[in-house]
Amino acid sequence: MIRFKPIMSEVILIVDDEIDLAVGCERVLKKAGFRCLIAHDGPTALSLFDSYLPALVLSDVNLGNGDGFEIAQHVSNKSPATPVILMTALSAVRAPTEGNNVGALLYLQKPFSNADLISAITSLLGTDRGTHSG
C-alpha cells in the first residue's frame, strides 16, 4: 500500500539555534520515519538528551548558548555508543580532531541536501530506509 514504510521509531535530537533549519531537518526526518526532539541551545539539548536518550544527536557546531563540541562530549560521557553528527557552515571545522575526540562520528557541511541528511543518519544507525530489501 505505502511505497515507503518506515520500520523504526528511533528518536533524533536536533540541536540548532537557526529555528528554520531545525524545523526543516525535523520535517525531513519525520518523513523518513524518525521521531524528533528539537533544542535551540546547549543547555536545553543536554536536558533533552538526559531525559530521552535519543538514538542519535544532530547538532550545529556553533550555537548561541553552548556549542556542538560540548554536546558531543556530554553524549560521549553519558552514552558512548550514541552517534553524533556535527553540522557546520564553516568550510573547515576549527579543530577537526576536537569533535572526534569527544565521540562525534560525522561532520555534515551546511547547506546539505535532504538525501545527504538521511544517508548520514541511516549509515550511523545502521538502518535501512527502504532502499533495498533484506
Secondary structure, DSSP 8 states (H G I E B T S, - for coil): --SS------EEEEE-S-HHHHHHHHHHHHHTT-EEEEESSHHHHHHHHHHH--SEEEEESB-SSSBHHHHHHHHHHH-TTS-EEEEE-SSS-S-HHHHHHTTEEEEEESS--HHHHHHHHHHHHT---SSS--
